[in-house]
Amino acid sequence: MILLHLVLLGLYGIAAWALWPIPASATGSARTRWLSWPPWVIPLALVLHGSLAAAHIVAPEGLDLSFGNALSVVAGLAAMIAYTTGLMRTLPRIAAVVLPTAGIFSLFPVFMNNPHRFAYADAPWAAAHVALALLAYALFIVAALQALVLMGLEKRLRRGLPDPATSDLPPLLTLERFLFRLVGLAFVLLTLTVASGVFFSEEIFGRPLTFNHKTVFSILAWVVFGALLLGRERYGWRGRVALRWILTGTTLLFLAYLGSKFVLEVLLHR
């Protein structure tokens, strides 16, 4: 299986290199090496990543979502979202981050075999809750990466520094509208995740709802993203203000789940 993980890492690396923009000239349009590579490289990598993740997670006793497995799944989902939405071609810098990161994190289940990892019970509500949560996290991570790229582009425009690698980009307002569609979809999934955790906590986790650090950070992230969408709708929030809210909410969400799992499993071995 380690050989398949290395093949996956190579596929992601090739795709990231092929999608990196090459400025044709100081004033010309950017191009990429992608035209010289088969179009099935990224889909093959995504299918292989999903197959390997399923092999590590699905077990007879339930769903094994230890830190390494969860990180691999979120990274793979982020790569899938960036690819299927076309962000990799529109903003190649996102591909340069998402693809190598997905390849590296796909190795974590192999080298982070934690004997104290927690396995979710094999129940429909547990599977649905986890699937919604991981998909919401991946959507928010892609949104945060897009926000960082847009902040960089906006800063260059303010300083009058043209970037030949972005000469073929859609207008920033178009990219921003798409960003908020991602955030809106992710917020719906996060709402369902929080609601399922609140109303079915005992069935999913085997105990009533407790306000631990994971629950608190998740609710704080939900409040931040809800306030952002409300501010966007009522007051027209955009630009740096809105992008900072996105980064803040994504950081809280990361601390809520992956951050807490890292501390418990890797540092405390619990």
C-alpha positions as CSV (number, residue, x, y, z in Angstrom):
1,M,0.0,0.0,0.0
2,I,2.9,2.4,0.6
3,L,3.8,2.1,-3.1
4,L,0.3,3.3,-4.0
5,H,0.7,6.2,-1.6
6,L,3.9,7.2,-3.3
7,V,2.3,6.9,-6.7
8,L,-0.5,9.2,-5.5
9,L,2.1,11.7,-4.2
10,G,3.8,11.7,-7.6
11,L,0.5,12.2,-9.4
12,Y,-0.3,15.2,-7.2
13,G,3.2,16.6,-7.7
14,I,3.0,16.3,-11.5
15,A,-0.4,18.0,-11.6
16,A,0.8,20.9,-9.4
17,W,3.8,21.4,-11.6
18,A,1.8,21.2,-14.8
19,L,-0.8,23.8,-13.6
20,W,1.7,26.4,-12.4
21,P,1.4,29.4,-14.7
22,I,4.3,30.4,-16.9
23,P,4.2,34.1,-17.9
24,A,4.7,34.3,-21.7
25,S,6.2,37.8,-21.4
26,A,6.1,40.9,-19.2
27,T,2.8,41.9,-20.8
28,G,1.6,38.7,-22.4
29,S,-1.0,36.2,-21.2
30,A,0.0,33.4,-18.8
31,R,0.0,29.8,-19.9
32,T,0.5,26.5,-18.1
33,R,2.2,23.3,-18.9
34,W,-1.2,21.5,-18.5
35,L,-1.9,21.2,-22.2
36,S,1.1,18.9,-22.5
37,W,-0.1,16.5,-19.8
38,P,-3.0,14.0,-20.0
39,P,-6.3,15.4,-18.6
40,W,-6.9,12.3,-16.5
41,V,-3.9,12.9,-14.1
42,I,-5.9,14.8,-11.4
43,P,-9.1,12.6,-11.7
44,L,-6.9,9.5,-11.3
45,A,-5.2,11.0,-8.3
46,L,-8.5,11.9,-6.7
47,V,-9.9,8.4,-7.3
48,L,-6.8,6.7,-5.9
49,H,-6.8,9.1,-2.9
50,G,-10.4,8.2,-2.2
51,S,-9.7,4.5,-2.5
52,L,-6.7,4.6,-0.1
53,A,-8.6,6.7,2.4
54,A,-11.5,4.3,2.4
55,A,-9.1,1.4,2.9
56,H,-7.7,3.1,6.0
57,I,-11.0,4.3,7.4
58,V,-13.6,1.6,6.9
59,A,-13.2,-1.2,9.4
60,P,-15.5,-3.9,10.7
61,E,-15.9,-2.1,14.0
62,G,-16.7,1.3,12.5
63,L,-15.2,4.3,10.9
64,D,-11.6,5.0,12.0
65,L,-11.2,8.7,11.9
66,S,-8.0,9.2,13.7
67,F,-6.0,12.4,13.1
68,G,-4.0,11.1,10.1
69,N,-7.1,9.6,8.4
70,A,-9.2,12.8,9.0
71,L,-6.4,15.0,7.7
72,S,-6.0,12.9,4.6
73,V,-9.7,12.9,3.9
74,V,-10.1,16.7,4.3
75,A,-7.1,17.3,2.1
76,G,-8.4,15.0,-0.6
77,L,-11.9,16.6,-0.5
78,A,-10.3,20.1,-0.7
79,A,-8.4,19.0,-3.9
80,M,-11.6,17.5,-5.3
81,I,-13.6,20.7,-4.7
82,A,-10.9,22.9,-6.1
83,Y,-10.7,20.7,-9.2
84,T,-14.4,20.2,-9.8
85,T,-15.2,23.9,-9.4
86,G,-12.5,25.0,-11.8
87,L,-10.6,27.0,-9.3
88,M,-7.4,25.1,-10.1
89,R,-7.5,26.4,-13.7
90,T,-8.8,29.9,-12.7
91,L,-6.4,30.4,-9.8
92,P,-3.4,28.1,-10.4
93,R,-1.8,29.2,-7.1
94,I,-4.6,27.3,-5.3
95,A,-3.5,24.2,-7.2
96,A,0.1,24.8,-6.2
97,V,-1.0,24.6,-2.5
98,V,-3.9,22.1,-2.5
99,L,-2.3,19.4,-4.7
100,P,1.0,18.9,-3.0
101,T,-0.7,19.3,0.4
102,A,-3.2,16.5,-0.5
103,G,-0.3,14.3,-1.6
104,I,1.7,14.8,1.6
105,F,-1.3,14.4,3.9
106,S,-2.3,11.2,2.0
107,L,0.8,9.6,3.6
108,F,-0.3,10.4,7.2
109,P,-2.4,7.3,7.7
110,V,0.6,5.2,6.9
111,F,3.1,6.8,9.3
112,M,0.6,7.9,12.0
113,N,-0.7,4.6,13.2
114,N,-2.0,5.8,16.6
115,P,-3.0,2.8,18.8
116,H,-5.3,5.1,20.9
117,R,-7.3,6.4,17.9
118,F,-11.0,6.6,18.3
119,A,-13.4,4.7,16.0
120,Y,-16.9,6.0,15.4
121,A,-19.7,3.5,15.8
122,D,-21.0,2.1,12.6
123,A,-24.3,3.9,12.7
124,P,-26.1,5.9,10.0
125,W,-26.3,9.1,12.1
126,A,-22.6,8.9,12.9
127,A,-21.6,8.4,9.2
128,A,-23.9,11.3,8.1
129,H,-22.6,13.6,10.8
130,V,-18.9,12.9,10.0
131,A,-19.4,13.2,6.2
132,L,-21.1,16.6,6.6
133,A,-18.4,17.8,8.9
134,L,-15.5,16.8,6.7
135,L,-17.1,18.2,3.6
136,A,-17.8,21.5,5.3
137,Y,-14.2,21.7,6.6
138,A,-12.9,21.0,3.1
139,L,-15.1,23.7,1.5
140,F,-14.1,26.3,4.1
141,I,-10.4,25.4,3.5
142,V,-10.8,26.0,-0.2
143,A,-12.6,29.2,0.5
144,A,-9.8,30.4,2.8
145,L,-7.2,29.6,0.2
146,Q,-9.2,31.6,-2.4
147,A,-9.5,34.4,0.1
148,L,-5.7,34.5,0.6
149,V,-5.1,34.6,-3.2
150,L,-7.7,37.4,-3.6
151,M,-6.1,39.4,-0.8
152,G,-2.8,39.1,-2.6
153,L,-4.2,40.1,-5.9
154,E,-6.1,43.1,-4.4
155,K,-2.9,44.2,-2.7
156,R,-0.9,44.1,-5.9
157,L,-3.7,46.1,-7.7
158,R,-3.7,48.7,-5.0
159,R,0.1,49.1,-5.4
160,G,-0.2,49.2,-9.2
161,L,1.9,46.0,-9.6
162,P,0.4,44.0,-12.5
163,D,1.0,40.2,-12.4
164,P,1.3,38.6,-15.9
165,A,0.4,35.3,-14.4
166,T,-3.1,36.6,-13.7
167,S,-3.8,38.5,-16.9
168,D,-6.4,36.0,-18.0
169,L,-8.3,36.0,-14.7
170,P,-12.0,37.0,-14.4
171,P,-12.7,40.3,-12.6
172,L,-12.1,40.2,-8.8
173,L,-15.8,40.9,-8.2
174,T,-16.7,37.7,-10.1
175,L,-14.2,35.7,-8.1
176,E,-15.5,37.2,-4.9
177,R,-19.1,36.3,-5.7
178,F,-18.0,32.7,-6.4
179,L,-16.1,32.7,-3.1
180,F,-19.3,33.6,-1.2
181,R,-21.2,30.9,-3.0
182,L,-18.6,28.4,-1.6
183,V,-18.9,30.0,1.9
184,G,-22.8,29.8,1.7
185,L,-22.8,26.1,0.8
186,A,-20.2,25.3,3.5
187,F,-22.2,27.2,6.0
188,V,-25.3,25.1,5.2
189,L,-23.3,22.0,5.7
190,L,-21.8,23.3,8.9
191,T,-25.2,24.2,10.2
192,L,-26.4,20.6,9.6
193,T,-23.2,19.3,11.3
194,V,-23.8,21.4,14.4
195,A,-27.5,20.6,14.5
196,S,-26.9,16.8,14.2
197,G,-24.3,17.0,16.9
198,V,-26.6,18.9,19.2
199,F,-29.8,16.9,18.7
200,F,-28.3,13.4,18.2
201,S,-25.2,13.6,20.4
202,E,-26.0,10.6,22.5
203,E,-26.8,8.4,19.5
204,I,-23.7,9.5,17.6
205,F,-21.1,9.8,20.3
206,G,-22.7,7.6,23.0
207,R,-23.1,10.5,25.5
208,P,-25.2,13.7,25.9
209,L,-23.9,16.9,24.5
210,T,-21.1,18.4,26.4
211,F,-19.6,21.9,25.9
212,N,-16.0,20.9,25.4
213,H,-13.4,22.9,23.4
214,K,-14.5,21.2,20.1
215,T,-18.2,22.2,20.6
216,V,-17.3,25.7,21.6
217,F,-15.0,26.4,18.7
218,S,-17.5,24.8,16.2
219,I,-20.3,27.1,17.5
220,L,-17.9,30.1,17.4
221,A,-17.0,29.3,13.8
222,W,-20.7,29.0,12.9
223,V,-21.4,32.4,14.5
224,V,-18.5,34.0,12.6
225,F,-19.6,32.6,9.2
226,G,-23.3,33.4,9.9
227,A,-22.4,37.0,10.8
228,L,-20.3,37.3,7.7
229,L,-23.1,36.1,5.4
230,L,-25.5,38.4,7.2
231,G,-23.1,41.4,6.9
232,R,-22.6,40.5,3.2
233,E,-26.4,40.4,2.6
234,R,-27.4,43.5,4.6
235,Y,-24.4,45.8,4.5
236,G,-22.5,44.6,1.4
237,W,-19.4,43.5,3.2
238,R,-16.6,42.7,0.7
239,G,-12.9,43.0,0.2
240,R,-10.4,42.7,3.0
241,V,-13.0,42.9,5.7
242,A,-15.0,39.9,4.4
243,L,-11.8,37.9,3.6
244,R,-10.5,38.4,7.2
245,W,-13.8,37.0,8.5
246,I,-13.4,34.0,6.3
247,L,-9.9,33.3,7.6
248,T,-11.0,33.8,11.2
249,G,-13.9,31.4,10.9
250,T,-11.8,28.8,9.1
251,T,-9.1,29.0,11.8
252,L,-11.7,28.4,14.5
253,L,-13.1,25.5,12.6
254,F,-9.6,24.0,12.2
255,L,-9.1,24.3,16.0
256,A,-12.4,22.8,16.7
257,Y,-11.8,19.4,15.0
258,L,-8.4,18.8,13.5
259,G,-6.6,20.9,16.1
260,S,-8.3,19.1,19.0
261,K,-7.5,15.7,17.4
262,F,-3.9,16.7,17.0
263,V,-3.5,17.7,20.6
264,L,-5.4,14.6,22.0
265,E,-3.9,11.9,19.7
266,V,-0.4,13.2,18.8
267,L,0.6,15.2,21.9
268,L,-1.4,13.6,24.7
269,H,-1.7,10.1,23.1
270,R,-5.4,9.8,24.1
